[in-house]
Amino acid sequence: MPLPPPEFPAFDPAVAEGMVGAGAVMAGIPEYLGIRTVEAGAGRLVAEVAVRDELLNPFGALHGAVLSALADHVLGAVVYTVVERGYWAATTEFKLNFLAPVRTGTVRAESSIISMSRRTAVVRIDMENEGRAVAAAQGTVTIVPPRA
């Protein structure tokens, strides 16, 4: 029997809305990879990346580093939907299982916070490509309060 989801008293719908769509600010690796957040809610975030030739490995499959970067991105980003403004999240660790190769289309990653305290969150990530499971991950995020 699955555990009930945690409660998120600091959830701010405006923050979640600001993470979705063309208005969302991306920089660095997420921008280069073309990661786009398509859904965000209380403790849940969905992002996608389109498969492009420059993201493939020498065997014609999406490089594992792309899936890893996507997992790391949604692992931390989901926390921003439920922490007070000024707090930030840092990935502490995650484990990623590759389930199937990706060659075309779009990879969709859904992250869900399964446990959260004042200082840490445990997040589950499921990735699919064209309706097929391609990766699964779970990780821990450290939640850091603003400096006084």
KAGI-V328776 format. One record per helix or strand of 2 or more residues. SS is the DSSP state (A for helix, B for strand). FROM is the first residue (numbers start at 1). TO is the last residue. If there is no record, write none. Layout:
# KAGI-V328776
ss:SS from:FROM to:TO
ss:SS from:FROM to:TO
This chain:
# KAGI-V328776
ss:A from:13 to:18
ss:A from:28 to:33
ss:B from:36 to:41
ss:B from:44 to:50
ss:A from:53 to:55
ss:A from:64 to:81
ss:B from:88 to:98
ss:B from:106 to:116
ss:B from:120 to:129
ss:B from:132 to:144
